């Protein structure tokens, strides 16, 4: 996860309920491009830069419920974001949310961090 879903950020409480608290929250990196949007939250697109976030383990009994809730938050049904399977740079498969639209008016975040 990156942006507002990370621990300490505004949407973390919506995710924390589904996280397996017996597993550590790990730093993770994927290839992509991080953007600051004009709406005060980040977006990631495909790209060759590094995007830094965290990797959380969902409770096995709550995975389906968690993904449904996260899809609602990220607006996947309206095309706001798309949930996609990616692999971290360390080789771990995971889900993330990519911005499918134009980045006109966005600011590139070269650091890859939000």
C-alpha positions as CSV (number, residue, x, y, z in Angstrom):
1,X,0.0,0.0,0.0
2,X,1.0,3.5,-0.6
3,X,-0.4,6.9,0.3
4,X,-3.5,7.3,2.5
5,X,-3.8,3.5,3.2
6,X,-0.4,3.3,5.0
7,X,-0.1,3.1,8.8
8,X,-0.6,6.6,10.3
9,X,-2.4,7.9,7.2
10,X,-6.1,8.9,7.0
11,X,-7.4,5.7,5.5
12,X,-5.3,3.3,7.5
13,X,-8.2,2.5,10.0
14,X,-10.2,1.2,7.0
15,X,-7.5,-1.3,6.2
16,X,-6.2,-2.1,9.7
17,X,-9.3,-4.1,10.6
18,X,-8.4,-6.6,7.9
19,X,-4.6,-6.8,8.5
20,X,-3.1,-9.9,10.2
21,X,-1.6,-8.3,13.3
22,X,0.7,-11.3,13.8
23,X,2.6,-10.4,10.7
24,X,4.9,-7.3,10.4
25,X,4.1,-4.4,8.1
26,X,7.1,-4.4,5.8
27,X,8.6,-1.7,3.6
28,X,8.1,-2.6,-0.1
29,X,9.0,-1.1,-3.5
30,X,7.4,-1.6,-6.9
31,X,8.2,-0.2,-10.3
32,X,6.0,2.7,-11.3
33,X,5.6,6.5,-11.0
34,X,4.3,8.3,-8.0
35,X,2.2,11.4,-8.4
36,X,0.8,14.1,-6.1
37,X,-2.7,14.8,-7.3
38,X,-4.5,18.2,-7.0
39,X,-7.0,16.5,-4.6
40,X,-4.5,16.0,-1.8
41,X,-3.8,12.3,-2.3
42,X,-1.3,10.3,-4.3
43,X,-1.6,8.2,-7.4
44,X,0.6,5.6,-9.0
45,X,0.9,4.8,-12.7
46,X,3.0,2.4,-14.6
47,X,6.6,3.6,-15.0
48,X,10.2,2.7,-14.5
49,X,10.8,4.6,-11.3
50,X,10.6,3.2,-7.8
51,X,7.4,3.6,-5.7
52,X,7.9,3.1,-2.0
53,X,5.1,1.8,0.2
54,X,4.3,-1.0,2.6
55,X,3.3,-4.6,2.4
56,X,0.6,-5.8,4.7
57,X,-0.7,-9.3,5.2
58,X,-4.4,-9.6,5.2
59,X,-6.2,-12.1,7.5
60,X,-7.0,-15.1,5.4
61,X,-10.6,-15.1,6.7
62,X,-11.0,-11.5,5.6
63,X,-9.3,-11.3,2.2
64,X,-12.4,-11.2,0.1
65,X,-14.1,-8.7,2.4
66,X,-11.0,-6.6,2.6
67,X,-10.5,-6.4,-1.2
68,X,-14.2,-5.5,-1.7
69,X,-13.9,-2.7,0.9
70,X,-10.7,-1.4,-0.5
71,X,-12.1,-1.4,-4.1
72,X,-15.0,0.7,-2.7
73,X,-12.6,3.1,-1.1
74,X,-10.4,3.4,-4.2
75,X,-13.4,3.8,-6.6
76,X,-12.7,0.8,-8.9
77,X,-16.3,0.5,-10.0
78,X,-16.3,4.1,-11.2
79,X,-12.9,3.9,-12.8
80,X,-11.1,6.1,-10.3
81,X,-8.4,3.5,-9.6
82,X,-7.7,-0.1,-10.9
83,X,-6.6,-2.9,-8.6
84,X,-3.8,-4.7,-10.2
85,X,-1.5,-7.6,-9.2
86,X,2.2,-6.6,-9.0
87,X,5.4,-8.0,-7.7
88,X,7.5,-6.1,-5.3
89,X,11.2,-5.6,-6.1
90,X,12.0,-8.3,-3.5
91,X,9.8,-10.8,-5.4
92,X,6.6,-10.8,-3.3
93,X,3.3,-10.8,-5.3
94,X,0.7,-8.3,-4.0
95,X,-2.2,-6.0,-5.0
96,X,-1.9,-2.3,-5.5
97,X,-4.1,0.4,-7.0
98,X,-3.0,2.2,-10.2
99,X,-4.4,5.5,-11.6
100,X,-5.7,4.7,-15.1
101,X,-6.3,8.3,-16.3
102,X,-4.4,11.3,-17.4
103,X,-1.8,12.8,-15.1
104,X,-2.2,16.3,-16.5
105,X,-2.0,18.7,-13.5
106,X,-0.3,16.1,-11.3
107,X,3.1,16.6,-9.8
108,X,5.7,13.8,-10.2
109,X,7.2,12.7,-6.9
110,X,10.7,11.6,-7.9
111,X,11.3,10.2,-4.4
112,X,8.6,7.6,-5.0
113,X,7.1,8.3,-1.5
114,X,4.0,9.9,-0.2
